[in-house]
Amino acid sequence: MRNKTITSQERLVHISQCIEKIQKYTNELPYEQFLKDGMLHEACMYQFMIIGEAIIYVEESYLDKYYYPWYKFRAFRNILG
């Protein structure tokens, strides 16, 4: 359900925080080690799901400022979930 008290700007901050978490989890981590760590996969997937959900509720006027296929993140959330 959409929480109308959360602004698009707040959602964008939340998205940025999720990206930072993914970077922190995976920074300087060898690819092979990432593949072996199921808990790390789950943590990263969860952050991607949060990003995909948050993007749904960001006002189009914010997203339209950037040439990017935002629907891909929305769809990726559905694939993960």
mmCIF file of the N, C-alpha and C atoms, coordinates in Angstrom:
data_MODEL
# 
_entry.id   MODEL 
# 
loop_
_atom_site.group_PDB 
_atom_site.id 
_atom_site.type_symbol 
_atom_site.label_atom_id 
_atom_site.label_alt_id 
_atom_site.label_comp_id 
_atom_site.label_asym_id 
_atom_site.label_entity_id 
_atom_site.label_seq_id 
_atom_site.pdbx_PDB_ins_code 
_atom_site.Cartn_x 
_atom_site.Cartn_y 
_atom_site.Cartn_z 
_atom_site.occupancy 
_atom_site.B_iso_or_equiv 
_atom_site.pdbx_formal_charge 
_atom_site.auth_seq_id 
_atom_site.auth_comp_id 
_atom_site.auth_asym_id 
_atom_site.auth_atom_id 
_atom_site.pdbx_PDB_model_num 
ATOM 1   N N  . MET A 1 1  ? 0.832  -1.178  0.000   1.00 0.00 ? 1  MET A N  1 
ATOM 2   C CA . MET A 1 1  ? 0.000  0.000   0.000   1.00 0.00 ? 1  MET A CA 1 
ATOM 3   C C  . MET A 1 1  ? 0.879  1.245   0.000   1.00 0.00 ? 1  MET A C  1 
ATOM 4   N N  . ARG A 1 2  ? 0.469  2.222   -0.737  1.00 0.00 ? 2  ARG A N  1 
ATOM 5   C CA . ARG A 1 2  ? 1.254  3.446   -0.867  1.00 0.00 ? 2  ARG A CA 1 
ATOM 6   C C  . ARG A 1 2  ? 1.095  4.319   0.370   1.00 0.00 ? 2  ARG A C  1 
ATOM 7   N N  . ASN A 1 3  ? 2.228  4.690   0.954   1.00 0.00 ? 3  ASN A N  1 
ATOM 8   C CA . ASN A 1 3  ? 2.245  5.589   2.101   1.00 0.00 ? 3  ASN A CA 1 
ATOM 9   C C  . ASN A 1 3  ? 2.411  7.001   1.561   1.00 0.00 ? 3  ASN A C  1 
ATOM 10  N N  . LYS A 1 4  ? 1.345  7.790   1.616   1.00 0.00 ? 4  LYS A N  1 
ATOM 11  C CA . LYS A 1 4  ? 1.368  9.122   1.019   1.00 0.00 ? 4  LYS A CA 1 
ATOM 12  C C  . LYS A 1 4  ? 2.146  10.129  1.856   1.00 0.00 ? 4  LYS A C  1 
ATOM 13  N N  . THR A 1 5  ? 2.551  9.741   3.048   1.00 0.00 ? 5  THR A N  1 
ATOM 14  C CA . THR A 1 5  ? 3.311  10.677  3.875   1.00 0.00 ? 5  THR A CA 1 
ATOM 15  C C  . THR A 1 5  ? 4.790  10.665  3.512   1.00 0.00 ? 5  THR A C  1 
ATOM 16  N N  . ILE A 1 6  ? 5.224  9.680   2.759   1.00 0.00 ? 6  ILE A N  1 
ATOM 17  C CA . ILE A 1 6  ? 6.622  9.605   2.330   1.00 0.00 ? 6  ILE A CA 1 
ATOM 18  C C  . ILE A 1 6  ? 6.735  10.296  0.977   1.00 0.00 ? 6  ILE A C  1 
ATOM 19  N N  . THR A 1 7  ? 7.584  11.297  0.903   1.00 0.00 ? 7  THR A N  1 
ATOM 20  C CA . THR A 1 7  ? 7.741  12.062  -0.342  1.00 0.00 ? 7  THR A CA 1 
ATOM 21  C C  . THR A 1 7  ? 8.651  11.315  -1.319  1.00 0.00 ? 7  THR A C  1 
ATOM 22  N N  . SER A 1 8  ? 8.604  11.744  -2.557  1.00 0.00 ? 8  SER A N  1 
ATOM 23  C CA . SER A 1 8  ? 9.492  11.159  -3.568  1.00 0.00 ? 8  SER A CA 1 
ATOM 24  C C  . SER A 1 8  ? 10.947 11.390  -3.187  1.00 0.00 ? 8  SER A C  1 
ATOM 25  N N  . GLN A 1 9  ? 11.236 12.566  -2.660  1.00 0.00 ? 9  GLN A N  1 
ATOM 26  C CA . GLN A 1 9  ? 12.606 12.875  -2.248  1.00 0.00 ? 9  GLN A CA 1 
ATOM 27  C C  . GLN A 1 9  ? 13.068 11.906  -1.161  1.00 0.00 ? 9  GLN A C  1 
ATOM 28  N N  . GLU A 1 10 ? 12.212 11.607  -0.203  1.00 0.00 ? 10 GLU A N  1 
ATOM 29  C CA . GLU A 1 10 ? 12.559 10.653  0.860   1.00 0.00 ? 10 GLU A CA 1 
ATOM 30  C C  . GLU A 1 10 ? 12.762 9.256   0.292   1.00 0.00 ? 10 GLU A C  1 
ATOM 31  N N  . ARG A 1 11 ? 11.948 8.906   -0.674  1.00 0.00 ? 11 ARG A N  1 
ATOM 32  C CA . ARG A 1 11 ? 12.112 7.590   -1.311  1.00 0.00 ? 11 ARG A CA 1 
ATOM 33  C C  . ARG A 1 11 ? 13.442 7.516   -2.056  1.00 0.00 ? 11 ARG A C  1 
ATOM 34  N N  . LEU A 1 12 ? 13.836 8.601   -2.712  1.00 0.00 ? 12 LEU A N  1 
ATOM 35  C CA . LEU A 1 12 ? 15.108 8.621   -3.421  1.00 0.00 ? 12 LEU A CA 1 
ATOM 36  C C  . LEU A 1 12 ? 16.285 8.507   -2.451  1.00 0.00 ? 12 LEU A C  1 
ATOM 37  N N  . VAL A 1 13 ? 16.166 9.110   -1.290  1.00 0.00 ? 13 VAL A N  1 
ATOM 38  C CA . VAL A 1 13 ? 17.199 8.958   -0.253  1.00 0.00 ? 13 VAL A CA 1 
ATOM 39  C C  . VAL A 1 13 ? 17.266 7.505   0.188   1.00 0.00 ? 13 VAL A C  1 
ATOM 40  N N  . HIS A 1 14 ? 16.111 6.882   0.373   1.00 0.00 ? 14 HIS A N  1 
ATOM 41  C CA . HIS A 1 14 ? 16.058 5.479   0.780   1.00 0.00 ? 14 HIS A CA 1 
ATOM 42  C C  . HIS A 1 14 ? 16.703 4.591   -0.288  1.00 0.00 ? 14 HIS A C  1 
ATOM 43  N N  . ILE A 1 15 ? 16.424 4.870   -1.547  1.00 0.00 ? 15 ILE A N  1 
ATOM 44  C CA . ILE A 1 15 ? 17.030 4.119   -2.655  1.00 0.00 ? 15 ILE A CA 1 
ATOM 45  C C  . ILE A 1 15 ? 18.544 4.265   -2.601  1.00 0.00 ? 15 ILE A C  1 
ATOM 46  N N  . SER A 1 16 ? 19.001 5.486   -2.389  1.00 0.00 ? 16 SER A N  1 
ATOM 47  C CA . SER A 1 16 ? 20.444 5.734   -2.296  1.00 0.00 ? 16 SER A CA 1 
ATOM 48  C C  . SER A 1 16 ? 21.064 4.945   -1.145  1.00 0.00 ? 16 SER A C  1 
ATOM 49  N N  . GLN A 1 17 ? 20.376 4.869   -0.032  1.00 0.00 ? 17 GLN A N  1 
ATOM 50  C CA . GLN A 1 17 ? 20.876 4.098   1.112   1.00 0.00 ? 17 GLN A CA 1 
ATOM 51  C C  . GLN A 1 17 ? 20.963 2.612   0.785   1.00 0.00 ? 17 GLN A C  1 
ATOM 52  N N  . CYS A 1 18 ? 19.996 2.110   0.047   1.00 0.00 ? 18 CYS A N  1 
ATOM 53  C CA . CYS A 1 18 ? 20.025 0.702   -0.363  1.00 0.00 ? 18 CYS A CA 1 
ATOM 54  C C  . CYS A 1 18 ? 21.217 0.431   -1.278  1.00 0.00 ? 18 CYS A C  1 
ATOM 55  N N  . ILE A 1 19 ? 21.465 1.346   -2.194  1.00 0.00 ? 19 ILE A N  1 
ATOM 56  C CA . ILE A 1 19 ? 22.604 1.195   -3.103  1.00 0.00 ? 19 ILE A CA 1 
ATOM 57  C C  . ILE A 1 19 ? 23.904 1.184   -2.309  1.00 0.00 ? 19 ILE A C  1 
ATOM 58  N N  . GLU A 1 20 ? 23.999 2.067   -1.334  1.00 0.00 ? 20 GLU A N  1 
ATOM 59  C CA . GLU A 1 20 ? 25.198 2.117   -0.487  1.00 0.00 ? 20 GLU A CA 1 
ATOM 60  C C  . GLU A 1 20 ? 25.396 0.801   0.263   1.00 0.00 ? 20 GLU A C  1 
ATOM 61  N N  . LYS A 1 21 ? 24.310 0.208   0.734   1.00 0.00 ? 21 LYS A N  1 
ATOM 62  C CA . LYS A 1 21 ? 24.416 -1.079  1.438   1.00 0.00 ? 21 LYS A CA 1 
ATOM 63  C C  . LYS A 1 21 ? 24.931 -2.165  0.502   1.00 0.00 ? 21 LYS A C  1 
ATOM 64  N N  . ILE A 1 22 ? 24.392 -2.224  -0.702  1.00 0.00 ? 22 ILE A N  1 
ATOM 65  C CA . ILE A 1 22 ? 24.849 -3.232  -1.671  1.00 0.00 ? 22 ILE A CA 1 
ATOM 66  C C  . ILE A 1 22 ? 26.333 -3.044  -1.953  1.00 0.00 ? 22 ILE A C  1 
ATOM 67  N N  . GLN A 1 23 ? 26.739 -1.794  -2.127  1.00 0.00 ? 23 GLN A N  1 
ATOM 68  C CA . GLN A 1 23 ? 28.155 -1.516  -2.383  1.00 0.00 ? 23 GLN A CA 1 
ATOM 69  C C  . GLN A 1 23 ? 29.015 -1.933  -1.185  1.00 0.00 ? 23 GLN A C  1 
ATOM 70  N N  . LYS A 1 24 ? 28.540 -1.654  0.010   1.00 0.00 ? 24 LYS A N  1 
ATOM 71  C CA . LYS A 1 24 ? 29.287 -2.024  1.220   1.00 0.00 ? 24 LYS A CA 1 
ATOM 72  C C  . LYS A 1 24 ? 29.418 -3.539  1.328   1.00 0.00 ? 24 LYS A C  1 
ATOM 73  N N  . TYR A 1 25 ? 28.340 -4.247  1.024   1.00 0.00 ? 25 TYR A N  1 
ATOM 74  C CA . TYR A 1 25 ? 28.353 -5.712  1.119   1.00 0.00 ? 25 TYR A CA 1 
ATOM 75  C C  . TYR A 1 25 ? 29.313 -6.344  0.115   1.00 0.00 ? 25 TYR A C  1 
ATOM 76  N N  . THR A 1 26 ? 29.411 -5.732  -1.057  1.00 0.00 ? 26 THR A N  1 
ATOM 77  C CA . THR A 1 26 ? 30.135 -6.384  -2.155  1.00 0.00 ? 26 THR A CA 1 
ATOM 78  C C  . THR A 1 26 ? 31.457 -5.716  -2.525  1.00 0.00 ? 26 THR A C  1 
ATOM 79  N N  . ASN A 1 27 ? 31.768 -4.588  -1.936  1.00 0.00 ? 27 ASN A N  1 
ATOM 80  C CA . ASN A 1 27 ? 32.978 -3.854  -2.278  1.00 0.00 ? 27 ASN A CA 1 
ATOM 81  C C  . ASN A 1 27 ? 34.226 -4.706  -2.025  1.00 0.00 ? 27 ASN A C  1 
ATOM 82  N N  . GLU A 1 28 ? 35.050 -4.805  -3.040  1.00 0.00 ? 28 GLU A N  1 
ATOM 83  C CA . GLU A 1 28 ? 36.318 -5.541  -2.971  1.00 0.00 ? 28 GLU A CA 1 
ATOM 84  C C  . GLU A 1 28 ? 36.141 -7.027  -2.647  1.00 0.00 ? 28 GLU A C  1 
ATOM 85  N N  . LEU A 1 29 ? 34.951 -7.543  -2.874  1.00 0.00 ? 29 LEU A N  1 
ATOM 86  C CA . LEU A 1 29 ? 34.690 -8.963  -2.633  1.00 0.00 ? 29 LEU A CA 1 
ATOM 87  C C  . LEU A 1 29 ? 34.912 -9.720  -3.939  1.00 0.00 ? 29 LEU A C  1 
ATOM 88  N N  . PRO A 1 30 ? 35.763 -10.730 -3.935  1.00 0.00 ? 30 PRO A N  1 
ATOM 89  C CA . PRO A 1 30 ? 35.953 -11.515 -5.163  1.00 0.00 ? 30 PRO A CA 1 
ATOM 90  C C  . PRO A 1 30 ? 34.627 -12.149 -5.610  1.00 0.00 ? 30 PRO A C  1 
ATOM 91  N N  . TYR A 1 31 ? 34.423 -12.172 -6.903  1.00 0.00 ? 31 TYR A N  1 
ATOM 92  C CA . TYR A 1 31 ? 33.190 -12.707 -7.480  1.00 0.00 ? 31 TYR A CA 1 
ATOM 93  C C  . TYR A 1 31 ? 32.919 -14.129 -7.002  1.00 0.00 ? 31 TYR A C  1 
ATOM 94  N N  . GLU A 1 32 ? 33.945 -14.945 -6.941  1.00 0.00 ? 32 GLU A N  1 
ATOM 95  C CA . GLU A 1 32 ? 33.794 -16.338 -6.518  1.00 0.00 ? 32 GLU A CA 1 
ATOM 96  C C  . GLU A 1 32 ? 33.267 -16.426 -5.081  1.00 0.00 ? 32 GLU A C  1 
ATOM 97  N N  . GLN A 1 33 ? 33.751 -15.537 -4.232  1.00 0.00 ? 33 GLN A N  1 
ATOM 98  C CA . GLN A 1 33 ? 33.293 -15.528 -2.844  1.00 0.00 ? 33 GLN A CA 1 
ATOM 99  C C  . GLN A 1 33 ? 31.833 -15.084 -2.760  1.00 0.00 ? 33 GLN A C  1 
ATOM 100 N N  . PHE A 1 34 ? 31.467 -14.108 -3.576  1.00 0.00 ? 34 PHE A N  1 
ATOM 101 C CA . PHE A 1 34 ? 30.077 -13.664 -3.619  1.00 0.00 ? 34 PHE A CA 1 
ATOM 102 C C  . PHE A 1 34 ? 29.163 -14.819 -4.015  1.00 0.00 ? 34 PHE A C  1 
ATOM 103 N N  . LEU A 1 35 ? 29.587 -15.601 -5.004  1.00 0.00 ? 35 LEU A N  1 
ATOM 104 C CA . LEU A 1 35 ? 28.764 -16.709 -5.473  1.00 0.00 ? 35 LEU A CA 1 
ATOM 105 C C  . LEU A 1 35 ? 28.550 -17.770 -4.403  1.00 0.00 ? 35 LEU A C  1 
ATOM 106 N N  . LYS A 1 36 ? 29.499 -17.921 -3.505  1.00 0.00 ? 36 LYS A N  1 
ATOM 107 C CA . LYS A 1 36 ? 29.417 -18.958 -2.470  1.00 0.00 ? 36 LYS A CA 1 
ATOM 108 C C  . LYS A 1 36 ? 28.613 -18.542 -1.245  1.00 0.00 ? 36 LYS A C  1 
ATOM 109 N N  . ASP A 1 37 ? 28.331 -17.261 -1.102  1.00 0.00 ? 37 ASP A N  1 
ATOM 110 C CA . ASP A 1 37 ? 27.712 -16.749 0.123   1.00 0.00 ? 37 ASP A CA 1 
ATOM 111 C C  . ASP A 1 37 ? 26.214 -16.514 -0.080  1.00 0.00 ? 37 ASP A C  1 
ATOM 112 N N  . GLY A 1 38 ? 25.409 -17.487 0.291   1.00 0.00 ? 38 GLY A N  1 
ATOM 113 C CA . GLY A 1 38 ? 23.965 -17.388 0.125   1.00 0.00 ? 38 GLY A CA 1 
ATOM 114 C C  . GLY A 1 38 ? 23.347 -16.258 0.925   1.00 0.00 ? 38 GLY A C  1 
ATOM 115 N N  . MET A 1 39 ? 23.845 -16.018 2.124   1.00 0.00 ? 39 MET A N  1 
ATOM 116 C CA . MET A 1 39 ? 23.298 -14.954 2.949   1.00 0.00 ? 39 MET A CA 1 
ATOM 117 C C  . MET A 1 39 ? 23.554 -13.583 2.297   1.00 0.00 ? 39 MET A C  1 
ATOM 118 N N  . LEU A 1 40 ? 24.704 -13.444 1.683   1.00 0.00 ? 40 LEU A N  1 
ATOM 119 C CA . LEU A 1 40 ? 25.026 -12.200 0.991   1.00 0.00 ? 40 LEU A CA 1 
ATOM 120 C C  . LEU A 1 40 ? 24.103 -12.003 -0.215  1.00 0.00 ? 40 LEU A C  1 
ATOM 121 N N  . HIS A 1 41 ? 23.829 -13.089 -0.939  1.00 0.00 ? 41 HIS A N  1 
ATOM 122 C CA . HIS A 1 41 ? 22.867 -13.010 -2.052  1.00 0.00 ? 41 HIS A CA 1 
ATOM 123 C C  . HIS A 1 41 ? 21.530 -12.492 -1.554  1.00 0.00 ? 41 HIS A C  1 
ATOM 124 N N  . GLU A 1 42 ? 21.053 -13.092 -0.465  1.00 0.00 ? 42 GLU A N  1 
ATOM 125 C CA . GLU A 1 42 ? 19.756 -12.704 0.096   1.00 0.00 ? 42 GLU A CA 1 
ATOM 126 C C  . GLU A 1 42 ? 19.747 -11.232 0.494   1.00 0.00 ? 42 GLU A C  1 
ATOM 127 N N  . ALA A 1 43 ? 20.827 -10.776 1.127   1.00 0.00 ? 43 ALA A N  1 
ATOM 128 C CA . ALA A 1 43 ? 20.902 -9.377  1.563   1.00 0.00 ? 43 ALA A CA 1 
ATOM 129 C C  . ALA A 1 43 ? 20.864 -8.429  0.373   1.00 0.00 ? 43 ALA A C  1 
ATOM 130 N N  . CYS A 1 44 ? 21.589 -8.746  -0.671  1.00 0.00 ? 44 CYS A N  1 
ATOM 131 C CA . CYS A 1 44 ? 21.601 -7.901  -1.867  1.00 0.00 ? 44 CYS A CA 1 
ATOM 132 C C  . CYS A 1 44 ? 20.254 -7.940  -2.581  1.00 0.00 ? 44 CYS A C  1 
ATOM 133 N N  . MET A 1 45 ? 19.664 -9.109  -2.706  1.00 0.00 ? 45 MET A N  1 
ATOM 134 C CA . MET A 1 45 ? 18.359 -9.222  -3.353  1.00 0.00 ? 45 MET A CA 1 
ATOM 135 C C  . MET A 1 45 ? 17.310 -8.413  -2.596  1.00 0.00 ? 45 MET A C  1 
ATOM 136 N N  . TYR A 1 46 ? 17.360 -8.453  -1.275  1.00 0.00 ? 46 TYR A N  1 
ATOM 137 C CA . TYR A 1 46 ? 16.411 -7.697  -0.466  1.00 0.00 ? 46 TYR A CA 1 
ATOM 138 C C  . TYR A 1 46 ? 16.540 -6.195  -0.750  1.00 0.00 ? 46 TYR A C  1 
ATOM 139 N N  . GLN A 1 47 ? 17.767 -5.706  -0.836  1.00 0.00 ? 47 GLN A N  1 
ATOM 140 C CA . GLN A 1 47 ? 17.977 -4.286  -1.124  1.00 0.00 ? 47 GLN A CA 1 
ATOM 141 C C  . GLN A 1 47 ? 17.458 -3.940  -2.523  1.00 0.00 ? 47 GLN A C  1 
ATOM 142 N N  . PHE A 1 48 ? 17.682 -4.828  -3.496  1.00 0.00 ? 48 PHE A N  1 
ATOM 143 C CA . PHE A 1 48 ? 17.155 -4.585  -4.845  1.00 0.00 ? 48 PHE A CA 1 
ATOM 144 C C  . PHE A 1 48 ? 15.630 -4.576  -4.847  1.00 0.00 ? 48 PHE A C  1 
ATOM 145 N N  . MET A 1 49 ? 15.012 -5.411  -4.037  1.00 0.00 ? 49 MET A N  1 
ATOM 146 C CA . MET A 1 49 ? 13.552 -5.431  -3.950  1.00 0.00 ? 49 MET A CA 1 
ATOM 147 C C  . MET A 1 49 ? 13.026 -4.126  -3.349  1.00 0.00 ? 49 MET A C  1 
ATOM 148 N N  . ILE A 1 50 ? 13.712 -3.629  -2.342  1.00 0.00 ? 50 ILE A N  1 
ATOM 149 C CA . ILE A 1 50 ? 13.320 -2.352  -1.738  1.00 0.00 ? 50 ILE A CA 1 
ATOM 150 C C  . ILE A 1 50 ? 13.429 -1.230  -2.770  1.00 0.00 ? 50 ILE A C  1 
ATOM 151 N N  . ILE A 1 51 ? 14.520 -1.233  -3.526  1.00 0.00 ? 51 ILE A N  1 
ATOM 152 C CA . ILE A 1 51 ? 14.708 -0.212  -4.565  1.00 0.00 ? 51 ILE A CA 1 
ATOM 153 C C  . ILE A 1 51 ? 13.572 -0.284  -5.586  1.00 0.00 ? 51 ILE A C  1 
ATOM 154 N N  . GLY A 1 52 ? 13.259 -1.482  -6.052  1.00 0.00 ? 52 GLY A N  1 
ATOM 155 C CA . GLY A 1 52 ? 12.203 -1.656  -7.043  1.00 0.00 ? 52 GLY A CA 1 
ATOM 156 C C  . GLY A 1 52 ? 10.854 -1.207  -6.533  1.00 0.00 ? 52 GLY A C  1 
ATOM 157 N N  . GLU A 1 53 ? 10.567 -1.484  -5.276  1.00 0.00 ? 53 GLU A N  1 
ATOM 158 C CA . GLU A 1 53 ? 9.299  -1.063  -4.679  1.00 0.00 ? 53 GLU A CA 1 
ATOM 159 C C  . GLU A 1 53 ? 9.265  0.451   -4.525  1.00 0.00 ? 53 GLU A C  1 
ATOM 160 N N  . ALA A 1 54 ? 10.351 1.046   -4.072  1.00 0.00 ? 54 ALA A N  1 
ATOM 161 C CA . ALA A 1 54 ? 10.390 2.495   -3.860  1.00 0.00 ? 54 ALA A CA 1 
ATOM 162 C C  . ALA A 1 54 ? 10.238 3.252   -5.169  1.00 0.00 ? 54 ALA A C  1 
ATOM 163 N N  . ILE A 1 55 ? 10.847 2.763   -6.235  1.00 0.00 ? 55 ILE A N  1 
ATOM 164 C CA . ILE A 1 55 ? 10.774 3.447   -7.526  1.00 0.00 ? 55 ILE A CA 1 
ATOM 165 C C  . ILE A 1 55 ? 9.339  3.536   -8.025  1.00 0.00 ? 55 ILE A C  1 
ATOM 166 N N  . ILE A 1 56 ? 8.539  2.550   -7.706  1.00 0.00 ? 56 ILE A N  1 
ATOM 167 C CA . ILE A 1 56 ? 7.139  2.554   -8.129  1.00 0.00 ? 56 ILE A CA 1 
ATOM 168 C C  . ILE A 1 56 ? 6.433  3.819   -7.648  1.00 0.00 ? 56 ILE A C  1 
ATOM 169 N N  . TYR A 1 57 ? 6.788  4.285   -6.468  1.00 0.00 ? 57 TYR A N  1 
ATOM 170 C CA . TYR A 1 57 ? 6.081  5.398   -5.839  1.00 0.00 ? 57 TYR A CA 1 
ATOM 171 C C  . TYR A 1 57 ? 6.787  6.749   -5.979  1.00 0.00 ? 57 TYR A C  1 
ATOM 172 N N  . VAL A 1 58 ? 7.901  6.786   -6.697  1.00 0.00 ? 58 VAL A N  1 
ATOM 173 C CA . VAL A 1 58 ? 8.550  8.067   -6.968  1.00 0.00 ? 58 VAL A CA 1 
ATOM 174 C C  . VAL A 1 58 ? 7.776  8.750   -8.096  1.00 0.00 ? 58 VAL A C  1 
ATOM 175 N N  . GLU A 1 59 ? 7.493  10.007  -7.909  1.00 0.00 ? 59 GLU A N  1 
ATOM 176 C CA . GLU A 1 59 ? 6.733  10.757  -8.911  1.00 0.00 ? 59 GLU A CA 1 
ATOM 177 C C  . GLU A 1 59 ? 7.461  10.755  -10.257 1.00 0.00 ? 59 GLU A C  1 
ATOM 178 N N  . GLU A 1 60 ? 6.696  10.622  -11.311 1.00 0.00 ? 60 GLU A N  1 
ATOM 179 C CA . GLU A 1 60 ? 7.260  10.568  -12.660 1.00 0.00 ? 60 GLU A CA 1 
ATOM 180 C C  . GLU A 1 60 ? 8.065  11.822  -12.981 1.00 0.00 ? 60 GLU A C  1 
ATOM 181 N N  . SER A 1 61 ? 7.692  12.950  -12.406 1.00 0.00 ? 61 SER A N  1 
ATOM 182 C CA . SER A 1 61 ? 8.419  14.188  -12.688 1.00 0.00 ? 61 SER A CA 1 
ATOM 183 C C  . SER A 1 61 ? 9.879  14.092  -12.249 1.00 0.00 ? 61 SER A C  1 
ATOM 184 N N  . TYR A 1 62 ? 10.156 13.309  -11.209 1.00 0.00 ? 62 TYR A N  1 
ATOM 185 C CA . TYR A 1 62 ? 11.539 13.092  -10.783 1.00 0.00 ? 62 TYR A CA 1 
ATOM 186 C C  . TYR A 1 62 ? 12.251 12.151  -11.746 1.00 0.00 ? 62 TYR A C  1 
ATOM 187 N N  . LEU A 1 63 ? 11.585 11.067  -12.103 1.00 0.00 ? 63 LEU A N  1 
ATOM 188 C CA . LEU A 1 63 ? 12.201 10.053  -12.953 1.00 0.00 ? 63 LEU A CA 1 
ATOM 189 C C  . LEU A 1 63 ? 12.406 10.560  -14.381 1.00 0.00 ? 63 LEU A C  1 
ATOM 190 N N  . ASP A 1 64 ? 11.511 11.409  -14.845 1.00 0.00 ? 64 ASP A N  1 
ATOM 191 C CA . ASP A 1 64 ? 11.592 11.907  -16.213 1.00 0.00 ? 64 ASP A CA 1 
ATOM 192 C C  . ASP A 1 64 ? 12.816 12.795  -16.454 1.00 0.00 ? 64 ASP A C  1 
ATOM 193 N N  . LYS A 1 65 ? 13.453 13.237  -15.401 1.00 0.00 ? 65 LYS A N  1 
ATOM 194 C CA . LYS A 1 65 ? 14.646 14.073  -15.535 1.00 0.00 ? 65 LYS A CA 1 
ATOM 195 C C  . LYS A 1 65 ? 15.843 13.282  -16.060 1.00 0.00 ? 65 LYS A C  1 
ATOM 196 N N  . TYR A 1 66 ? 15.741 11.955  -15.994 1.00 0.00 ? 66 TYR A N  1 
ATOM 197 C CA . TYR A 1 66 ? 16.861 11.092  -16.368 1.00 0.00 ? 66 TYR A CA 1 
ATOM 198 C C  . TYR A 1 66 ? 16.418 10.107  -17.437 1.00 0.00 ? 66 TYR A C  1 
ATOM 199 N N  . TYR A 1 67 ? 17.214 10.004  -18.464 1.00 0.00 ? 67 TYR A N  1 
ATOM 200 C CA . TYR A 1 67 ? 16.919 9.053   -19.522 1.00 0.00 ? 67 TYR A CA 1 
ATOM 201 C C  . TYR A 1 67 ? 17.368 7.676   -19.049 1.00 0.00 ? 67 TYR A C  1 
ATOM 202 N N  . TYR A 1 68 ? 16.447 6.931   -18.520 1.00 0.00 ? 68 TYR A N  1 
ATOM 203 C CA . TYR A 1 68 ? 16.739 5.598   -17.992 1.00 0.00 ? 68 TYR A CA 1 
ATOM 204 C C  . TYR A 1 68 ? 15.462 4.769   -18.067 1.00 0.00 ? 68 TYR A C  1 
ATOM 205 N N  . PRO A 1 69 ? 15.558 3.504   -18.426 1.00 0.00 ? 69 PRO A N  1 
ATOM 206 C CA . PRO A 1 69 ? 14.370 2.651   -18.487 1.00 0.00 ? 69 PRO A CA 1 
ATOM 207 C C  . PRO A 1 69 ? 13.955 2.176   -17.073 1.00 0.00 ? 69 PRO A C  1 
ATOM 208 N N  . TRP A 1 70 ? 13.274 3.044   -16.328 1.00 0.00 ? 70 TRP A N  1 
ATOM 209 C CA . TRP A 1 70 ? 12.917 2.760   -14.927 1.00 0.00 ? 70 TRP A CA 1 
ATOM 210 C C  . TRP A 1 70 ? 12.066 1.500   -14.794 1.00 0.00 ? 70 TRP A C  1 
ATOM 211 N N  . TYR A 1 71 ? 11.328 1.152   -15.825 1.00 0.00 ? 71 TYR A N  1 
ATOM 212 C CA . TYR A 1 71 ? 10.491 -0.039  -15.766 1.00 0.00 ? 71 TYR A CA 1 
ATOM 213 C C  . TYR A 1 71 ? 11.324 -1.291  -15.498 1.00 0.00 ? 71 TYR A C  1 
ATOM 214 N N  . LYS A 1 72 ? 12.601 -1.266  -15.874 1.00 0.00 ? 72 LYS A N  1 
ATOM 215 C CA . LYS A 1 72 ? 13.450 -2.446  -15.658 1.00 0.00 ? 72 LYS A CA 1 
ATOM 216 C C  . LYS A 1 72 ? 13.641 -2.725  -14.175 1.00 0.00 ? 72 LYS A C  1 
ATOM 217 N N  . PHE A 1 73 ? 13.818 -1.678  -13.377 1.00 0.00 ? 73 PHE A N  1 
ATOM 218 C CA . PHE A 1 73 ? 13.947 -1.891  -11.938 1.00 0.00 ? 73 PHE A CA 1 
ATOM 219 C C  . PHE A 1 73 ? 12.644 -2.387  -11.345 1.00 0.00 ? 73 PHE A C  1 
ATOM 220 N N  . ARG A 1 74 ? 11.546 -1.850  -11.830 1.00 0.00 ? 74 ARG A N  1 
ATOM 221 C CA . ARG A 1 74 ? 10.239 -2.302  -11.340 1.00 0.00 ? 74 ARG A CA 1 
ATOM 222 C C  . ARG A 1 74 ? 10.046 -3.784  -11.677 1.00 0.00 ? 74 ARG A C  1 
ATOM 223 N N  . ALA A 1 75 ? 10.402 -4.162  -12.891 1.00 0.00 ? 75 ALA A N  1 
ATOM 224 C CA . ALA A 1 75 ? 10.263 -5.549  -13.328 1.00 0.00 ? 75 ALA A CA 1 
ATOM 225 C C  . ALA A 1 75 ? 11.241 -6.466  -12.585 1.00 0.00 ? 75 ALA A C  1 
ATOM 226 N N  . PHE A 1 76 ? 12.438 -5.987  -12.336 1.00 0.00 ? 76 PHE A N  1 
ATOM 227 C CA . PHE A 1 76 ? 13.442 -6.784  -11.621 1.00 0.00 ? 76 PHE A CA 1 
ATOM 228 C C  . PHE A 1 76 ? 12.937 -7.140  -10.227 1.00 0.00 ? 76 PHE A C  1 
ATOM 229 N N  . ARG A 1 77 ? 12.264 -6.212  -9.581  1.00 0.00 ? 77 ARG A N  1 
ATOM 230 C CA . ARG A 1 77 ? 11.680 -6.467  -8.259  1.00 0.00 ? 77 ARG A CA 1 
ATOM 231 C C  . ARG A 1 77 ? 10.695 -7.640  -8.346  1.00 0.00 ? 77 ARG A C  1 
ATOM 232 N N  . ASN A 1 78 ? 9.903  -7.667  -9.400  1.00 0.00 ? 78 ASN A N  1 
ATOM 233 C CA . ASN A 1 78 ? 8.932  -8.754  -9.552  1.00 0.00 ? 78 ASN A CA 1 
ATOM 234 C C  . ASN A 1 78 ? 9.616  -10.088 -9.809  1.00 0.00 ? 78 ASN A C  1 
ATOM 235 N N  . ILE A 1 79 ? 10.718 -10.060 -10.517 1.00 0.00 ? 79 ILE A N  1 
ATOM 236 C CA . ILE A 1 79 ? 11.465 -11.293 -10.787 1.00 0.00 ? 79 ILE A CA 1 
ATOM 237 C C  . ILE A 1 79 ? 12.044 -11.840 -9.485  1.00 0.00 ? 79 ILE A C  1 
ATOM 238 N N  . LEU A 1 80 ? 12.594 -10.961 -8.661  1.00 0.00 ? 80 LEU A N  1 
ATOM 239 C CA . LEU A 1 80 ? 13.199 -11.398 -7.399  1.00 0.00 ? 80 LEU A CA 1 
ATOM 240 C C  . LEU A 1 80 ? 12.166 -11.887 -6.410  1.00 0.00 ? 80 LEU A C  1 
ATOM 241 N N  . GLY A 1 81 ? 11.018 -11.215 -6.387  1.00 0.00 ? 81 GLY A N  1 
ATOM 242 C CA . GLY A 1 81 ? 9.983  -11.541 -5.394  1.00 0.00 ? 81 GLY A CA 1 
ATOM 243 C C  . GLY A 1 81 ? 9.262  -12.765 -5.766  1.00 0.00 ? 81 GLY A C  1 
# 
